[in-house]
Amino acid sequence: MFQTNVAQEGRQNNHCSNVTGDETVDLTGGRLQGRCVTEDGSFNGFSKVHTGPADAKGGGGTTRLAQQNVAQRGRQNNDCASRNTFSLTASGDKIQSNCADEDTSVSDHTYSQGRGASAEGRSGGNFDQQNVAQAGRQNNICDSPDYVFPDLTGSRFDTDCTNKDASVSRHTSDKSGGAQARGAQAGSSEVQDIAQEGRQNNFCANPNSTDADPVSDSRVDADCANKDASLSEKTRHKGGGAQAKGGALAQEQQNIAQEGRQNNSCANPNVSTLDLSGARTDTDCVNKDVSRTKHSLVKGGPARAEGGSGEDVFQQNIAQEGRQNNACDNANDSDITATGGRSKNRCATVDGSKNRHTVETSRGAAAVGGSGVTDLSQQNIAQSGRQNNACANANDSDITATGGRSKNRCATVDGSKNRHTVETSRGAEAVGGPSAADLSQQNIAQEGRQNNACANHNGLNADVTGARQDTACVTVDRSVNAGTKKSSGGASVEGGSSVADLFQQNIAQEGRQNNACGNTNNLTLTANGGSTQNQCVAVDRSVNIGTQED
């Protein structure tokens, strides 16, 4: 039994570059460095803060149990580069981890109340589980492997995770619904359950039970950042909470629930085999807001991601509720081989908002995986927010490239100015259908102003030789909104049932601009000279004055 159980309750919590279990590290040229920083510099006047508990509970087992349970409750939470049952062999070697929290807040007669964070691992024959619950203003979990075996030769291995707020808050009230991550039940294996509730949530480049060797000439970079620089004055915020729950007897499952202003889930492989030779991989996940908020009320519905039950269930369930949602290049049960290789992933949400006496309400987002007896391959994504981007998500895929270059760019840009506007939403729900055998399904529900679902692979087997593959998914708004009112009927999609051999792709989009493009489901592609390119763009450049949308 190899376990990491961490519970943190405070204003700033940082859990980074931790080693546990039967780790084996073998370095030759060697440099190994970890840096974890929290900085606040706060001024707090007659404000009241009441937070719920942070609870991390590990499960017991009679057979091998490898678990990582982390619960963080605070203003800024950062869990990064934490390794559990990890074996590393490197040759040229530079391995570096940098995790930072920075706030520099001024708070004046503000009230904050939270229900806390709970991460619980289940008991039984569980194998390779990662359960993380984060409840706070900014949450960042990045590049935390669990039961991963990389082998690097030329080797440079960098991880940078950053939270920066620089907030000024005056007589604001904040109430949080809390975050809960619960592991799968007995008999499950390779399950990753992530629940994040806060203003900015960033979950990026976290492998779980991934066999990554060999990576030869190798450079691996991961950069995950949250930046807000907010000014909040007599505002009230209420969060509906986030819940990620693994299914019973499940196998190869990734359940992600994010509730906040900006949510970013990007380049997270689960039960993936990665083999690169020329090898340079870059991952860049960014949230940037630079908001100024005055006497506005924001109420967010809950985000719920729940895995289905059954044997041989390969599932990815993502629920995001917030202003900007970005789920991009998440691989689940994928086998990726590249030879000439360079792979680059960039997922960004940029807002730059100014908000005055605005009201936002949402009923939340729910992604629920279907249950099955055998062979269930499913991807369920629900997004409810102003801008939603789900792009280049591979599930149960085999990709082989030789000449190799793969580039993915997913971005949402708003640049909004909002004055006395009201937005209401009925939320988004994606529900996977059940199956007795052979179900390959992709269910995407998006509700917001701009929705972009592009180049999402499910049950894909691709073989490219000359190999260049480009994917760009962009939503741009640059809105100015004065005295506008918007209401939404929501988006809901539900997959059908099957006894055997059902291949389905169900997409529901509700919003001003909707773009569904290049989505393959159970496709087998073989090319020789090969170049595949997917580009999906939604541009608005809106100015809305005294307008009303229903």
N, C-alpha and C positions, 0 to 999 in steps of 0.2 A: 504494500500500500504506500503510494507516494502522494502526499497531500500538501497543499499550501492554503492556509486559511487566514485571511487578513480582514480585519474589521477596523475601519477608520471613521471617526466622527469628529469633525472640526471645521474650521473656516476654509483651510487649505489642506488637502490630503494628497500625498505623493507616494506611490508604491511602484518602485522602478528598479530594474536590473537585478531581480532577486533569483537566486538559485536554490533549487530543492530537489529531492528525489535522488535517483541514481545517475546524475549527470556525469558525463565524461567529456573533458575538454582537453584537446591535444593541439598545441600551438608550436610553430617552428620559428618564424621570423619575429613574431609575437609583439603585440601591444594590446592590452585589454583595459578598457577604461569605462567607468560608469559615472555619470554626473546627474544628480537630482536636486533641483532647486525649487523652493517656494518663497515668494516675496509678497508682502501685503501692503505695508505702509499706510494703514487705514486710520481715518479719524471717524469716530462713532459718537454721536450725541444723542442723549435720551431715547435710544432705539431699543427695541425688545427683539430678541432672537430666541425662538423655541424650535429645536430640531428633534426629529425622531431619532431612534437608535440606529446604529450600524451593526448588522448581525451577519456574520459569516459562519456557516455551519457545514462541516464536512460529513459525508456519508461513510458508512462502514461497509465492509464486504468480506466475503469468504474467499474470493479469488482476487486476482490482481486488480487494483483500483488506483488509477492515476487521476488526481483531481486538483483543480485550482479554483478556490472560492474566494472572491474578493468583494467586500461591501464597503462602499465609501459614501459618506454623507457629509457634505460641506459646501462651501461656496464655489471652490474650485477643486476638482478631483482629477488626478492624473495617474493612470496605471499603465506602465510602459516597459517593454523589454523584459518582462518577468518570465523566467523559464522554468518549466516543470518537466521532469524526466526528459532531459535534453542532452543529446550527444553531438558534439561539435569537433570537427577536425579541420584545421586550416594550415596553410603553408606560408604564404608571403605575409599575411596577417596584419591588418589593423582592424580592430573591432571596437566600436565606440557607441555609447548610449548617452543621450542627453535629454532629460525630462525636466521641464520648467513650468512653474506657476507664477504669474505676476498679476496683481490686482490694483494696488495703489488707490483704494476706494476712499471716498468721503461719504458717510451715511448720516443723515440728520432726521431724527424722530421717525425712523422706519420700523416696520413690523414684519417679521419673517417667521413662518411656521412650516415645518416639514414633517412628513410621516416616516422619514428615514429610508434606509437602504437595507435590503436583505438578499443575501446570496446563500443558497442552500444546495449542497450536493446530495443526491439520493444514495441510498444504500442498495446493496445487492452485488450482482456481477457486473457493475458498471466499469467502463474502461475508457480512459482518456476523455475527461470532461473538463470544461472551462466555464465557470459560472461567475459572471461579473455584474454587479448592480451598482450604479452610480446615480446619486441624487444631489444636484447642486446647480449652480449658475452656469458653470462651464465644466464639461466632462470630456476627458480625453483618454481613451485606451488604444494603444498603438503598438504593433509589433511584439505582441506577447505570445510566444510559441508555447505549445503544450504537447509533449511527446513528439518532438521534431528532431530529425536527424539530418542536418546539413553537412555537406563535405565541400569545402572550398579549397582552391589551389593558389591562384594569383592573389586572391582575397583582399578585399576591403569591405567592411560590413558596418554601415552607418545607420543609426536610428536617432531621429530628433523629434521629440514631442513637446509642444509648447501650448500653454494657455496664457492669454494676456487680456485683461479687461480694462483697467484704468478708469473705473466707474466713479461717477458722482451720483448718489441717490439721496433724494430729499423727500421726507414724509411719504414714502411709498409703502405699500403693503404687498407682501409676497407669500403665497401659500402653495405648498408643493404636495402633489399626490403620492410622492415616493417612487422608488424603483425596486422591482423584485425580479430576481433571476433564480429560477428553480430548475435543477438538473432533471434529466430524464430518469424514468423509473427503472427498476431492476432489469438487467439483461441488456441494457443499452450500451452503445459504444460510439466513440468519436462524436461527441455532442458539444456544441458551443452555444451557450445561452447568454445573451448580452441585453441588459436593460439600462437605459440611460434616460433620465428626466432632468432637464435643465434648460438654460437659455441657448447654449451652444453645445452640441453633442458631436463628437468625432470618434468614429471607430474605424480603424484603417490598418491594413496589412497585418492582421493577426492570423497566423497559421495555427491550425489545430490538427494534430496527428498527421502531419505532412512529411513525406519522405522527399527531401530536397536534394539529395546527392546524386551524381556529382555536379557541381558548378565549377567550371574550370578557370578561365582567365579572370573571371569574376570581379564585379563590383556590384554590391547590393545596397541601395539607398532607400530609406523610408523617411519621409518628412510629413508630420501631421501637426497642424497648427489651428488654434482658435484665437481670433482677435475680435474684440468688441468695441473698446474705447467708448462706452456708453455714457450718456448723461440722462438720468431718470429723475423726473420731478413730479411729485404727487401722483404717481401711477400705481395701479394695482394689477398684480399678475396672479393668476391661479392656474396651476398645472394639474392635469388629470392623471398624471403618473404614467409609468411605463412598466410593462410586465412581459417577460420572456420566459417561456415554459417549454421544456423538452417533453416529448412524447414517451410513452411506455414502450419498451422493447425496441426502441428506434435505433437506427444505424445511420451514420453519416448525416448529421443534422446540424443546421445552423439557424438559430432563432434570434432575431435582432429586433428590439423594440426601442424606438427613440421618440421622445416627446420634448419639444423645445422650439426655440425660434429658428435655429439653423441646425439641421441634422445632416451628417455626412458619414455614410458607410461605404467604404471603397477598398477594393483590392484585397478582400479577405478570403483566402483559400481555406477550405475545410476538407480534410481527407483528400489532398491533392498530391500528385507526384510531379515535381518540376525538375527537368533535366536540361540545363543550358551548357553550351560549350564555349563559344566566343564571349558570351555572357556579360551583359551589363543590364541590370534591371533597376529602374527608377520608379518610385511611388511617391506621389505628392498629393496630399489631401489637405485642403485649406478651407476654413470658414472665416469670413471677414464681414463685419457688419458696420462698424463706425457709426452707430445709431445715436440719435438724440430723441428722447421720448419725454413728452410733457403731458400731464394729467390725462393719460390714456388708460383704458382697461383692456387687458388681454386675458382671455380664458381659453385654455386649451383642453380638448378632450383627451382621453387616454390613448396610448399606443399599446397594442397588444399583439405579440407574436407567439403563436402556440403551435408546437410541432405535433404532427399526427403520430399515431401508435401503429405498431406492427413490425414484422421482421422484414429486413432488406428494404428499409425506407431511406431513400436518398432525397433529402429535403432542404430547401432554403426558404425561410419565412422571414420577411422583412416588413415591419410596420413603422411608418414615419409620420408624425404629426407635427407640423410647424410651418413657419413662413417659407423657408426654403429647404427642400429635401433632395438629397443627392445619394442615390445608391448605384454604384458604378463598378464594373469589372470584378464582381464577387464570384469567385469560382468555388463550386461545391462538387466533390467527388470527381475531380478533373485530372486528366493525365496530359500534361503539356511537355512537349519535347521540342527544343529549338537548337540549331547547331551554330550558324553564323551569329546568332542571337544578339539583339538588343530589344528589350521590352520596357516600355515607358507608360506609366499610368498617371494621369493627373485628374483629380476630381476637386472642383472648387465651387463654392457658393459665395458670391459677393453681393451685398445689399446696399450699403452706404445710405441708410434710411434716415429721414427726419420725420418724426411722427408727432402730431399735436392733437390733443383730445380726440383720439381715435378709439374705436371699440372693435375688437376681434373675438369671435367665438367659434369654436369648432367642436364637433362631436367625436373627433378622434379618428384613428386609423386602426384597422384590425386585419392581420394576415393569419389565417388558420389553415394549417396543413391537413390534408385528408389522411385517413387511416387505411391500411391494407394488410393483407396476409403476406404476400411476397412481391418483390420487384415494383416498388412505387418510386418513381422519379418525378419530383415536383418542385416548382419554383413559384412562390406566392408573394407578391409585392403589393402593398397597399400604401398609398401616399396621399395625404391631405394637407394642402398648404397653398401658398401663393404661386410658387414655382416648384415643379416636381420633375425630376430627371432620373430615369432608370435606364441605364445604358451599358451595353457590353457585358452583361451578366451571363456567365456560362454555368450550366448545371448538368451534371452527369455527362461530361464532354471529353472527347479525345482530340487533341490538336497536335499535329506534327508538322513542323516547318524546318526547312534545311538552310536556305540562303539567309533567312531570318531578319526581319525587322518588324516589330509589332508596336504600334503606338495607339493609345487610347486617351482621349481627352473629353471629359464631361464637365460642363460648366453651366452654372446659372448666374446671371447678372441682372440686377434689378435697378439699382441707383434711384430708389423711390424717394419722393417727397409727398407726404400724406398729411392733409389737414382735415379735421373733423369729419373723417370717413368712418363708415360702419361696415364690417364684413361678417357674415355668418355662413357657416358651412355645416352640412349634414354628414360630412366625413366620407371616408373611403373604406371599402371592405373587399378583401380577396379571400375566397374560401376554396380550397382544393377539394376535388371530388374523391370519394373512396374507391378502392379497387381490390379485387381478389388476386389479380396478377397483371403484369405488363401495362402499367399506366405511366405515360410520359406527358406531363402537363405543365403549362405555363399560364398563370393567372395574374393579371396586372390590373389594378384599379387605381386611377389617379383622379383627384379632385383638386382643382386650383385654377389660377389665372392662366398659367402656361404649363402644359404637360408634354413631356417628351419621353417616349419609350422607344429605344432604338438599339438594334444589333444585340438583342438579348437571345442567347443561345440556350436551348434546352434539348437534351438528347442529341447533341451535335457530334459528328465524327468527321473531322476535316483533315486532309492531307495536302499540304502545299509544299512545292519544292523550291522554285526560284524565290518565293516567299517575301512578299511585303504586305502587310495588313494594317490598314489605317481605320480608325473609328473616331469620329468627332461628333459629339452631341452637345449642342449649345442652345440655351434659351436666353434671350436678351429682351428686356422690357424698357428700361430707362424712363419709368413712369413719373408723372407729376399728377397727383390726385388731390382735388380740393372739393370738399362737401359732397363726396360721392358715397353711394350706398350699394352694397353688393350682397346678394344672398345666393345660396347654392342648394341644389337638390341632391347633391352627393353622387358618388359613383360606386357601383357594386358589381362584382363579377364572381361567378361560382362555376367551378369545373364540374363536368358530368361524371357519372359513374361508369364502371366497366368491370366485366369479368375477365377479359383478356384483350390485349392489343388495342389500346385507345391512345391516340396521339392528338393532343388538343392544345390550342392556343386561344385564350380568352382575355380580351383587353377591353376595359371600360374607361373612358375618359370624359370628364366634364370640366369645361373651362372655356376661356376666351380663345386660346390657341392650343390645339391638340396635334401632336405629331407622333404617329406610330410607324416606324420605318426599319426595315432590315432585320426583323425579328424572325429567326429560324427556329423551327420546332421539329425535332427528330429528323434532321437533315444530314445526309452523308455527302460530302463534297471532296473530290479529288482533283487537284490541278497540278500542272507541270511547271510552266514558266511563271506562274501564278502571282497575281496581285489582287487582293480583295480590298475594297474600300467602301466604307459606310459613312455617310455624312447626313446628319439630321439637325436642322436649324429652325428655330422659331424666333422671329424678331418682331417686336411690337412698336417700340419707341412712342408709347402712348402719352398723351396729355389729356386728362379727364377732369373736367370742371363741372360740378353740379349734375353729374350723371348718376343714373341708377340702373343696376343690372339685377335681374332675377334669374 
